[in-house]
Amino acid sequence: MRRTYMFRYLFGNASRGNTAGPVVHRHDDFERASEENLSTFEVETDSHGHHYAVRKSELWKEEV
């Protein structure tokens, strides 16, 4: 119990904030760059149900 009181003293009560509200997620520069990079991929599924990523620029090569 003593550790619980110590943590409460350091971090405050666990019931802080609105737990019913949505989580606010802020995007930083690294995350924006990651999303731009991932947007160049398309997820494909083969006949066995396996998922894999293919670059969108290479999709037209498969169709030709």
N, CA and C of each residue as an Amber inpcrd file, in Angstrom:
protein
   192
   0.8140000  -1.1930000   0.0000000   0.0000000   0.0000000   0.0000000
   0.8620000   1.2630000   0.0000000   1.9920000   1.1800000   0.6250000
   2.8190000   2.3790000   0.7190000   3.2500000   2.8590000  -0.6680000
   3.5720000   1.9210000  -1.5720000   3.9680000   2.3160000  -2.9270000
   2.8250000   3.0140000  -3.6530000   1.6200000   2.5300000  -3.4190000
   0.4610000   3.1700000  -4.0440000   0.3620000   4.6200000  -3.6220000
   0.5390000   4.8930000  -2.3800000   0.4780000   6.2670000  -1.8830000
   1.6270000   7.0970000  -2.4460000   2.7980000   6.4830000  -2.5790000
   3.9360000   7.1980000  -3.1310000   3.6740000   7.5720000  -4.5990000
   3.1320000   6.6210000  -5.3640000   2.8210000   6.9100000  -6.7640000
   1.7210000   7.9660000  -6.8780000   0.7490000   7.8980000  -6.0020000
  -0.3140000   8.8980000  -6.0270000   0.2520000  10.2770000  -5.7180000
   1.1980000  10.3250000  -4.8200000   1.8200000  11.6060000  -4.4820000
   2.6070000  12.1520000  -5.6880000   3.3380000  11.2710000  -6.3690000
   4.1570000  11.7000000  -7.4980000   3.3290000  12.0460000  -8.7350000
   2.3720000  11.1720000  -9.1030000   1.6590000  11.3030000 -10.3660000
   0.2340000  11.8240000 -10.2370000  -0.2840000  11.8900000  -9.0470000
  -1.6530000  12.3410000  -8.8590000  -2.6290000  11.1670000  -8.9160000
  -3.9020000  11.4720000  -8.7070000  -4.9160000  10.4220000  -8.7310000
  -5.0360000   9.8030000 -10.1210000  -5.3880000   8.5380000 -10.1540000
  -5.5320000   7.8320000 -11.4300000  -6.7960000   8.2510000 -12.1590000
  -7.7180000   8.8840000 -11.5020000  -8.9900000   9.2390000 -12.1130000
  -8.9820000  10.6200000 -12.7620000  -7.8040000  11.1270000 -13.1130000
  -7.7320000  12.4420000 -13.7460000  -8.1890000  12.3630000 -15.1890000
  -8.7980000  13.4190000 -15.6800000  -9.1740000  13.5050000 -17.0790000
 -10.5200000  12.8830000 -17.3770000 -10.9880000  13.0830000 -18.5760000
 -12.2630000  12.5570000 -19.0340000 -12.0250000  11.2170000 -19.7220000
 -12.3060000  10.1320000 -19.0390000 -12.0570000   8.8150000 -19.6220000
 -13.1010000   8.4230000 -20.6520000 -14.2500000   9.0850000 -20.6590000
 -15.2960000   8.7730000 -21.6290000 -15.0740000   9.5000000 -22.9530000
 -14.2550000  10.5270000 -22.9600000 -14.0160000  11.3130000 -24.1620000
 -13.0100000  10.6370000 -25.0850000 -12.9440000  11.0990000 -26.3380000
 -11.9860000  10.5190000 -27.2890000 -10.5480000  10.9110000 -26.9480000
  -9.6240000  10.0830000 -27.3580000  -8.2140000  10.3480000 -27.1430000
  -7.7500000  11.3190000 -28.2230000  -7.0950000  12.3830000 -27.8180000
  -6.5890000  13.3640000 -28.7610000  -5.1910000  12.9320000 -29.1700000
  -4.9940000  12.7420000 -30.4750000  -3.7040000  12.2900000 -30.9870000
  -3.1250000  13.3880000 -31.8630000  -1.9730000  13.8810000 -31.4930000
  -1.3360000  14.9410000 -32.2560000  -0.2420000  14.3460000 -33.1380000
  -0.2520000  14.7240000 -34.4080000   0.7360000  14.2160000 -35.3540000
   1.9660000  15.1160000 -35.3650000   3.1330000  14.4890000 -35.3170000
   4.3680000  15.2410000 -35.4200000   4.9530000  15.0400000 -36.8250000
   6.0820000  15.6630000 -37.0920000   6.6910000  15.6100000 -38.4260000
   7.0900000  14.1920000 -38.8110000   7.6210000  13.4230000 -37.8710000
   8.0250000  12.0530000 -38.1650000   6.8290000  11.2050000 -38.5540000
   5.7280000  11.3870000 -37.8520000   4.5340000  10.6030000 -38.1440000
   3.9470000  10.9830000 -39.5010000   3.9780000  12.2500000 -39.8400000
   3.5060000  12.6780000 -41.1650000   4.3560000  12.0530000 -42.2640000
   5.6690000  12.0230000 -42.0670000   6.5620000  11.4190000 -43.0580000
   6.2830000   9.9240000 -43.1950000   6.0280000   9.2540000 -42.0820000
   5.7020000   7.8290000 -42.1200000   4.4120000   7.5790000 -42.8810000
   3.4030000   8.3910000 -42.6330000   2.1290000   8.2240000 -43.3210000
   2.2710000   8.4690000 -44.8150000   3.0950000   9.4430000 -45.2020000
   3.3370000   9.6740000 -46.6250000   4.0140000   8.4680000 -47.2550000
   4.9750000   7.8900000 -46.5560000   5.6770000   6.7230000 -47.0730000
   4.7330000   5.5290000 -47.1920000   3.9150000   5.3080000 -46.1740000
   2.9960000   4.1690000 -46.1980000   1.8800000   4.3470000 -47.2220000
   1.5830000   5.5760000 -47.5880000   0.5240000   5.8010000 -48.5680000
   0.9440000   5.3570000 -49.9650000   2.2210000   5.0600000 -50.1740000
   2.6870000   4.5860000 -51.4720000   2.5300000   3.0800000 -51.6230000
   1.9860000   2.4080000 -50.6050000   1.8000000   0.9610000 -50.6470000
   0.3190000   0.6090000 -50.7470000   0.0450000  -0.4980000 -51.3810000
  -1.3010000  -1.0640000 -51.4620000  -1.2310000  -2.4660000 -50.8690000
  -2.2090000  -2.8240000 -50.0480000  -2.2250000  -4.1510000 -49.4270000
  -2.9320000  -5.1180000 -50.3720000  -2.2530000  -6.2060000 -50.6920000
  -2.7950000  -7.2420000 -51.5730000  -3.0070000  -8.5140000 -50.7590000
  -3.9380000  -9.3450000 -51.1980000  -4.2160000 -10.6280000 -50.5560000
  -4.1440000 -11.7110000 -51.6120000  -3.3620000 -12.7630000 -51.3460000
  -3.2630000 -13.8470000 -52.3300000  -4.3590000 -14.8740000 -52.1120000
  -4.3480000 -15.9440000 -52.9020000  -5.4140000 -16.9470000 -52.8480000
  -5.4200000 -17.7350000 -51.5450000  -4.3100000 -17.7170000 -50.8060000
  -4.2310000 -18.4250000 -49.5240000  -4.6230000 -17.5250000 -48.3480000
  -4.9390000 -16.2740000 -48.6200000  -5.3290000 -15.3510000 -47.5660000
  -4.1790000 -14.5980000 -46.9300000  -2.9690000 -14.7180000 -47.4960000
  -1.8220000 -13.9850000 -46.9710000  -1.8580000 -12.5470000 -47.4730000
  -1.5110000 -11.6110000 -46.5940000  -1.4940000 -10.2010000 -46.9390000
  -0.0560000  -9.7440000 -47.1520000   0.1450000  -8.9250000 -48.1470000
   1.4550000  -8.3510000 -48.3910000   1.2920000  -6.9830000 -49.0230000
   2.3440000  -6.1910000 -48.9470000   2.2990000  -4.8200000 -49.4550000
   3.0220000  -4.7440000 -50.7900000   2.4310000  -3.9850000 -51.7030000
   3.0250000  -3.7370000 -53.0120000   3.0280000  -2.2300000 -53.2300000
   4.1270000  -1.7200000 -53.7320000   4.1700000  -0.2810000 -54.0370000
   3.1690000   0.0240000 -55.1350000   2.4500000   1.1190000 -54.9890000
   1.4450000   1.5000000 -55.9790000   2.0780000   1.7420000 -57.3440000
   3.3180000   2.2050000 -57.3550000   3.9980000   2.4500000 -58.6290000
   4.3090000   1.1480000 -59.3660000   4.3420000   0.0270000 -58.6530000
   4.6430000  -1.2610000 -59.2710000   3.3850000  -2.0430000 -59.6390000
   2.2090000  -1.5770000 -59.2420000   0.9750000  -2.2900000 -59.5620000
   0.7230000  -2.3410000 -61.0510000   0.9910000  -1.2620000 -61.7520000
   0.7290000  -1.2510000 -63.1830000   1.6540000  -2.2140000 -63.9180000
   2.8350000  -2.5010000 -63.3720000   3.7630000  -3.4510000 -63.9920000
   3.2030000  -4.8620000 -63.9610000   2.4620000  -5.2130000 -62.8840000
   1.8670000  -6.5440000 -62.7820000   0.7520000  -6.7410000 -63.7940000
   0.0060000  -5.6720000 -64.0600000  -1.1440000  -5.7810000 -64.9450000
  -0.7460000  -5.8570000 -66.4110000   0.4330000  -5.3490000 -66.7740000
   0.8600000  -5.3130000 -68.1770000   1.3130000  -6.6640000 -68.6310000
